[in-house]
Amino acid sequence: MIWSLFKIIFFVCAVAALALGAGYLLEAEGGLTVVVGGREYPFGPLESVIALFALVIVIWLGLKLLGLLIALWKFLNGDETALSRYFARNKAAKGFDALAEGMMALASGEGRVALAKAEKADRYLNRRELTNLLTAQAAEMAGDRKKAEETYRKLVQSESTRFVGVRGIMKQKLADGDTDTALKLAEKAFALKPKHEDTQDVLLKLQAADEDWTGARKTLSAKLRYGSMPRDLHKRRDAVLALSEAKKIFDEDQTIEAREAAIAANKQSPDLIPAAVMAAQGYIEKGQKKYAARVLKKAWEAQPHPDLAAAFAAIEPDETPAARLKRFGQLGRVHPDSSETKMLMSELNIAAEDFPAARRALGDLFETDPTIRSATLMAAIERGQGASDAVVQGWLTRALSAPRGPQWVCDNCQNIEPEWTPTCNNCAAFDTLTWKRPPSAMVAMPGGTEMLPLLAPKGSDVADATNAVLETTAADSDVIEAEDLGNPQKKGA
């Protein structure tokens, strides 16, 4: 409000001053006389002032025209001037418009349009890092892999865009199935940007597929260090890598190193079933049966599994069926309602030739949770109790159409593996195998149907009886193998 008042007062004073000055000039005498070519041009006071202003304007316009001529001369000579900057701004504006249109086309899935816009932007802009990136991605979308690779190689030549170029070529090599080259490129990309999470994941996956467990553990540690993986997940996956490293050492017959590595892996993740089995085997080799039993029991508490029971049996391979049944009581009391526990206790009672107890242990498991294994156990129980061949064959017929039960299933692609591996053999995903029921029970896997080697010593009446059961149905199908019931030496018992 006050400032507005000041502006009004200033405007009134200025108008008054101009009016006063104009009146003074009109009343003043004298003036200005200009002589041009012998002729005089008289000017009054007011006319003199107007002429002076006109002269100033003419001189200003003359200087501007002179500057324009000089700028034009410099422009023609290639020097930077206002004219060159004007045209450069227009050119850059057209280039950025083309770049924006190319990015929109790329986001819309129009590869050819994006490639054309990228080429147009490249003509107008002097920003190779932008236009080359758009060109490479557009060429990939348009299916021009050769042009995409050429452009990515141009990006590699510049330090500022080297990571993008290396990563682009790496993805192309992965798409081509050239994992060896892709692994080297992933290592290079990781060295350039160790914090990049996607590069970490690709490198870890390639190292695991290449069985470079030492390098994979370093990459995993980097993921933890840079905050791209929670500590509990890192601990679990580092245990998986340590176990894989131990298995590799074991395959090379370096048993002492493998044993120590397996024990270390089990300490990192006690619920990892393969690690518990290998650690228990290491303790057994060292004669530390108590530690082996403790490791297996802790893993059983996390999840009952046939491999754990087989390893538990291997602690005392020469014990009698009755002694084994008594020793396995400590596992039977853990998760007593589990299907695995029921089948385990039923097998132990069959091995001890206590068929009524085996039936009680199994209960109504086939009705509530039917599997090939539970049906086969019922066949063995019926044979042991002297049932007719028709009854036994009836159970084995049910086994042919029963689900396989829990297996190692990949959480990523639902592929079923016969045994645990650190990476899925189908999709190469790392640490995705879970012991669970597959979505489809149509795939036959031997690991889900084999009975544990707990039935009876070789040559006993029970073993002969169960072999006879299987021999009667061998002609019907080769899905139920004779060794499923009759080979008590399986899995190290």
Disulfide bonds with the S-S distance in Angstrom:
none
